[in-house]
Amino acid sequence: QVQLVESGGGLVQTGGSLRLSCVVSGRTSSVNAMGWFRQAPGKERDFVAVTDWNGGNLYYADSVKSRFTISIGSAKNKVYLQMNSLKPEDAAVYYCAAGRQYGSRWASDFDAWGQGTQVTVSS
C-alpha cells in the first residue's frame, strides 16, 4: 500500500509561485506514474501533470504547460509541483496520486491519493 502526504499549499497573489510537495511511502515497487490532479469547488478532478520515477513519461495539462513543473526528488520518495505565474483559475485542492500506468492522465488509473492541499490565488 502506498501513502501520500501533500504540503505546500496556501494563499498567493496572481502571478506568484508555490511549490507543492508530496511525500511517498509504502510499497512503491509497482508505482510507475506519479501525478498531480486538482479539483475546484463544484468541478471534477482534473489532470495537471504526470511523470515516472526517472522523470520520463512526462505530460502536462495544456492549461499549465510552461508554468508548472513536476519533478521527482533525488531519493525518489518525494514528488514536487512547482507552480509559477499562478492565475485565479489555478485555485483548487491539489492532490498527489500514484498509479501503475505510465504517463496516464486519467484519475481512474491512479490507485493511491493524498488528502489534498489547498491553493488559493487572489486577483
C-alpha positions as CSV (number, residue, x, y, z in Angstrom):
1,Q,0.0,0.0,0.0
2,V,1.2,3.5,-0.9
3,Q,0.8,6.5,1.3
4,L,0.9,10.1,0.1
5,V,1.1,13.3,2.0
6,E,0.9,16.7,0.3
7,S,2.1,20.0,1.6
8,G,2.9,23.5,0.4
9,G,-0.4,24.9,-0.5
10,G,-1.5,28.4,0.6
11,L,-2.6,31.8,-0.5
12,V,-0.7,33.6,-3.2
13,Q,-1.4,36.6,-5.4
14,T,-1.9,36.4,-9.1
15,G,1.4,35.9,-10.8
16,G,3.0,34.4,-7.8
17,S,4.6,31.0,-7.2
18,L,4.1,28.0,-5.0
19,R,5.9,24.6,-4.7
20,L,3.8,21.7,-3.6
21,S,5.5,18.6,-2.1
22,C,4.2,15.0,-1.8
23,V,6.0,12.5,0.4
24,V,5.6,9.0,-0.9
25,S,5.9,5.9,1.4
26,G,5.0,2.3,1.5
27,R,5.1,-0.3,-1.3
28,T,6.1,1.8,-4.3
29,S,7.6,-1.0,-6.4
30,S,4.5,-1.3,-8.5
31,V,4.2,2.5,-9.0
32,N,5.1,3.7,-12.4
33,A,3.4,7.1,-12.5
34,M,3.3,9.9,-10.1
35,G,0.7,12.6,-10.8
36,W,-0.9,15.8,-9.7
37,F,-4.6,16.5,-10.1
38,R,-6.7,19.4,-8.9
39,Q,-10.3,19.9,-8.0
40,A,-12.1,23.3,-7.8
41,P,-15.4,23.6,-5.9
42,G,-18.3,22.1,-7.9
43,K,-16.0,20.8,-10.6
44,E,-14.5,17.4,-11.5
45,R,-11.0,16.4,-10.5
46,D,-8.7,17.4,-13.4
47,F,-5.3,16.2,-14.5
48,V,-2.4,18.6,-14.0
49,A,0.9,16.7,-14.6
50,V,2.4,13.2,-14.5
51,T,5.9,11.7,-14.6
52,D,7.6,8.4,-13.8
53,W,10.3,7.9,-11.2
54,N,13.1,8.8,-13.7
55,G,11.4,12.0,-14.9
56,G,10.2,10.4,-18.1
57,N,6.7,9.9,-19.5
58,L,6.2,13.5,-18.7
59,Y,2.9,15.2,-19.6
60,Y,1.1,18.4,-18.6
61,A,-2.4,19.7,-19.0
62,D,-2.5,22.4,-21.7
63,S,-3.7,24.9,-19.1
64,V,-0.5,24.6,-17.1
65,K,2.2,24.0,-19.7
66,S,5.2,26.3,-19.4
67,R,4.0,27.5,-16.0
68,F,4.1,24.3,-13.9
69,T,6.9,21.7,-13.5
70,I,6.6,18.3,-12.0
71,S,9.7,16.7,-10.6
72,I,11.0,13.7,-8.5
73,G,13.2,14.2,-5.5
74,S,16.7,12.6,-5.6
75,A,15.8,10.0,-3.1
76,K,12.7,9.1,-5.2
77,N,10.4,9.4,-2.3
78,K,9.1,12.9,-3.0
79,V,7.2,14.5,-5.9
80,Y,7.1,18.2,-6.4
81,L,4.9,20.6,-8.4
82,Q,6.5,24.0,-9.0
83,M,3.8,26.4,-9.9
84,N,4.7,29.7,-11.4
85,S,2.7,32.6,-12.9
86,L,-0.4,31.5,-10.9
87,K,-3.8,32.6,-12.1
88,P,-7.1,32.7,-10.2
89,E,-8.3,29.8,-12.3
90,D,-5.5,27.7,-10.8
91,A,-7.2,27.8,-7.4
92,A,-8.2,24.3,-6.2
93,V,-7.4,21.5,-3.9
94,Y,-4.3,19.8,-5.4
95,Y,-3.9,16.0,-5.0
96,C,-0.9,13.9,-5.4
97,A,-1.5,10.4,-6.8
98,A,0.3,7.2,-7.6
99,G,-0.5,4.7,-10.2
100,R,0.8,1.8,-12.4
101,Q,0.1,3.2,-15.9
102,Y,3.0,5.1,-17.4
103,G,2.0,8.6,-18.5
104,S,-1.7,8.2,-17.6
105,R,-3.8,11.3,-17.4
106,W,-6.8,9.6,-16.1
107,A,-7.7,9.7,-12.4
108,S,-9.1,6.2,-12.7
109,D,-5.6,4.8,-13.4
110,F,-4.3,6.1,-10.1
111,D,-4.7,3.8,-7.0
112,A,-3.4,5.9,-4.2
113,W,-4.2,9.5,-3.3
114,G,-3.1,12.1,-0.8
115,Q,-5.5,14.1,1.3
116,G,-5.0,17.2,-0.8
117,T,-3.6,20.7,-0.2
118,Q,-5.5,23.9,-0.9
119,V,-4.2,26.5,-3.3
120,T,-5.8,29.9,-3.3
121,V,-4.9,32.6,-5.8
122,S,-6.1,36.1,-5.1
123,S,-6.7,38.5,-8.0
